[in-house]
Amino acid sequence: MSGAEEDMKKQTESILRELSAEEREILWRVIKAERDKLHMKNPRGINEDIWKAITEIIK
């Protein structure tokens, strides 16, 4: 791994460690929604899935 890649990895890890529990849950749910739609040629409903996750977590 090059120096730039290592720096980026450290920055990413630092940002992820600083997330609150709610922010981590939102991030996880967004990643899951994207993975669920990844196989689709024209994914539909991703925005609704993300919005639903956010509203459920904030309540």
N, C-alpha and C positions, 0 to 999 in steps of 0.2 A: 504494500500500500504506500502510495506517495505521501509526502509531507502534507500536501493540500488536502488529500482525501482523509488523512488522519485528523487534521484540524477540523474538517467538516464533521467527521464522526463524533469528535469530542464536543463540538458545539451542539450537535443534534442531541446527544445524550444529556448534555447540561440542560437544554431547553425542556426535554421530556421529564427530567427529574424535578424541574421547578413547577410543573403543571399541578393544579389542584386535582383532587379526586374527581370532581365533576368534569373538569377539562379533559382528563384522561379517559373518562367514560364516553364523552362526546367524540373524542378522537378515535377510540376503539370502534364505536358504532358507525362512524363515517367510513373507516377503513373496511369494516365488514360489509356495509352497504355497497361500496365500490367493488369489493371482491365478488359479491353476489351477482353483480351486473356485468362483470368483466367479460364473460363469455358471449354476451349479447352484441350483435352487430350494431344495433341502434338502441342502447339502453334507455328504458323509459321508467319514470317514477323515482329516479335517484334523488331529485330535489325534495320530493315528498318524504322519502325515507329519511333523509338528513334532517329535514324540518321536524318530523315526528320525533326523532331521537333527541333533538335539542329541546323541544317543548316538554317531552317526558322527563328529561333530566333536570330542567330548571324548576319544574313544579315542586 
